[in-house]
Amino acid sequence: MERVVFLLLLVSGLCFLSSCLVQHQYLFIPESKTWFDAQRYCREKCIDLATIHDMEEMRMALKVVEGRYDDGVWIGIYKGDDLIWYSSLDHGERGINYWNLEGGDSAACLGYSGGELLNQGCNKKKYSVCFDGSKHGREQYVLNDVTMAWTNAQNYCRTRHTDLVSVRNETEEDMLREVAAGYQVWVGYFRDKWTWSDQTYSSFRYWSSVTRGTQNDRKCGALLRSKAGKWGKAACKEAHPFICTCPITRIIKIRVTPQKSQLDLNDPAVQDEILKQIRLKQSLMKEGDAVQIRWRKRPDGKVFIKEAN
């Protein structure tokens, strides 16, 4: 039986071998700087301004700055030039490739009905389908039968479950279709120009309704104390303290022998299950909630490689 070897290199930005899990920490810098000066500082001293991937990391960031700021705190999100499709439930680009989403000339949120995605204004109120990662199979898909705008539906799903649903294969779409029961429902796809300083593909958003400065100036994102850490869109020339992403180094080499020879370890669903089991066992996370782990891909897009004979 073939064995597969992979390397868990827990240093963000230095992952170049067969596959990696990334571990990092957030570092709060109390000195006020413009967004671009903060970016320069983080790149020189650590890795970059903080990227946030999910609510767990958002809670980590809030814990780091708790009681230590009066107004705003810069993070690594900023408004770029290109509209990009994202899935709210962050499967990376796998979350949008199933539908072959591309193009478009305006921001958008997507609904779903009868096997089709519906490009509609994000403020329209409708039912939504949540995904719950703590459950299994069909029970992971939950219909929210209260009509809400897309952002409110996203907040609802994140508070009570995991996130708005996204689809990676026909089996998941079949379950979505069953749960939607013929209704038009919000799902977790959206398009915007916001991106991250380190160029990480992260779809996570935690916006409040607060904006500062003129429309053309509001191109950088900050945690706002007045909104309990939700994000505001602000002028990049404002001076605020900031959060850097800094590495914690740990290298662990593991060999994996699949019990079933036909099992594809580069199948996204298999990778997600492996990661889930690692998190449940906590075997690699002695620092508890301060640790985040995730796969990093090789340049060819794969995570695992076969061991040479």
Summary of the structure (lengths in Angstrom):
residues: 309
radius of gyration: 20.0
end to end distance: 11.5
largest distance: 62.4
contacts: 939
relative contact order: 0.26
helix: 23%
strand: 36%
